[in-house]
Amino acid sequence: MLFALRRLSLGIVLIILAAGILLLSDWGRRTPRTHRIPRAALMQHASVPLVDEGVQGMVDGLAANGFVDGKTILIQKFNAEGDIAVANAIAREMVTGDYELLLTATTPTLQIVANANRSGKKVQVFGITSDPPGAGVGISRENPLDHPRNLVGVGSFLPVAELFAMARELYPALKTVGVAWNPAEANSAAYVRDARLACKKLGINLLETPVENSAGVREATDSLVSRGVQALWVSSDLTVSVALQSVLASAQKGRIPVFTLTPDKPDRGTLLDYGVSYHGVGMIVGEIGARVLRGVDPATIPFVNAVPTWIVVNKLVLKGLKDPWRIPEDLMRRADAIVDETGVHRNRSGDGKFQPSADSNPTRNGK
């Protein structure tokens, strides 16, 4: 009996030793356990250069804060291409998908994703939207911390009055301005409301024409020109911005200028652009997204209105206008970019000293 117990004990010891040897021999071939890379979904409503800039800013903002796409985060980009039905389908995919963070660019995507995410399952960080409190998603205009706990971001509402005051500087006799806009866009409605007030104070008659889609923009702006407007104004209305070439064509036909709240390619043909640096706004959105990914409670992050401004003037547009528009020296010094016969010049130092830019060859109306 004692002999049997000894043999059994020896067998157990040998099994333990063999297991230990196998474990040690496999140690070098083991790969370390890796943490899961966070995933984010990013949606924009349409392919507009300014929105593209903002989206790139969001990606750059995340990268600047340690979340580099493809390395330390995986970002899935979606584009509804202006289709509401497609946007709703994307929003459902974002809310039900395996994402730690939802990013949205423009007011329509803010609204659509927020509505799909009413249960609060995912954190949504928004930007490239002019008037988030007016979007009907529960963001307070008075209290920066009064917003849904899973919804936070950046507004970029520009003082419309300043733009109209600049336009009046360029043409002191300015009395009538036309605008085509889509009443279905909350941000556009907010800008037009402010424009009415600004024009009333300046003694300018604002003529308005509603549009439902981009295909109707040319007819709307042609109608405004036929009614004798002295200039056409474009807000951040996506419907109209997509069809900006139609606005410019109407203006060229009537020999009047276009001024906008959406600085873009300097030599596209607008006389004056005063608006937001959307890449700068996107960077702020990316920084907020990084904070959320690091565990900061979005309910503690205040909603802010961030307006890094950008001014562009195109001296070439002055040629051929039926009225004597001019660009004052003070505005020239304040401008971030100027277009003239020698090309596009950017004020890189911020002191009014302009340097050539490699943007493109300037031509009337960007053609």
C-alpha positions, 0 to 999 in steps of 0.5 A: 500500500505504501509503495502504491502511494509513493508511485502515485505521488511521483506521478503527480509530481511528474505531471506538475513538472511537465505542465510547468515545462510546457508553460515555460516553453510557450511563454516566448511565443505568447503575444501581449494582450492588447486593449481595444482601440476605440471607435468613432462614427462621424457624419456630415450632411453634404459634400460642401468644401467648408463642411469637409474642412470642418470634418478634417478639423475634427479628425485633426483635433482628435489626433492632436489630443492623442487619438490618431485615426488608424492607430489609436482610434478608428473613425468611420466617416459617413456622408448623407449627400444631402438626402434626409432618408439616407441621413436617418438610416446612417443615424440609426447605424451610428446609434446601434453600432459599436462606437464609443463616440458619435461626431456630427457636422452641420445642423441637419446631422446634429438634429437627426442623430440626436433624435435617433439617440434620444435614449442616450446610449451614445455620446454625441459631440457636434460642430459646424452648426450655427445655432444649436439652441435653435435646433430643438434638441434640448440645448439652452441658450442661457445656461451653457451646462443645460444640455442633454448629458450625452450631447455636447459640442460647439456652436458657431453663430456669427454676428450677421450685423457685422457682415452687413455693416462691412457690405455698407462700407463697401457701398455706402449707397447700399439699399436693397439686398436679396437672399434665397434661403431654405426655411427648413434649415434651422440655422438659416432661419436664425441668420435670416432673422438676424439679417432682418434686424441688421438691415432694419437698423441700416436702412436696407431692404432685405428681399427674401425668396424661399427655396426647397432644394438646390435645384431651385436656387438659380430661379430664386436668385434670378428672380431677386436680380430681376426685382432690382437687388443691389447685392445677393447675400448667402448665409450658411444655408446648405441648400444654397451653399451647394448651389453657390455657382448658380448664385454667382451666375445670377449676380454676374448676369445682373452685374451685382456682387455676392457676399457671404457668411461662408469663407471658402476658396478665395477666388471663387467669385464672391466679393466679400466673405466674413465667417468662421474658420471651420477647420478651427471649429472642427479642431475644438470639436475633436478636442472635446471628443478626446476628453469624452473618450478619456472619461470626462462626463459630457454633462460637465462640459459646457456648450460654447459658441466658438467663432474663429473668424476669417475675412476674404475680399476679392478685388477682381469682382469690382470690375464690371459691377454696375454700382461703384463698390470699393474695398476700404483700406481698413478692411484690406488690413483686417482681411485674412486673404485678398484676391487681385490681378497677381493672385491670392494673398494671405495675411499670414502674420496678422498685421496686414502684410500679405504674402502670395498663396499657391491657391489658384489663378484668380478669375471673375466668378472663379471661372 
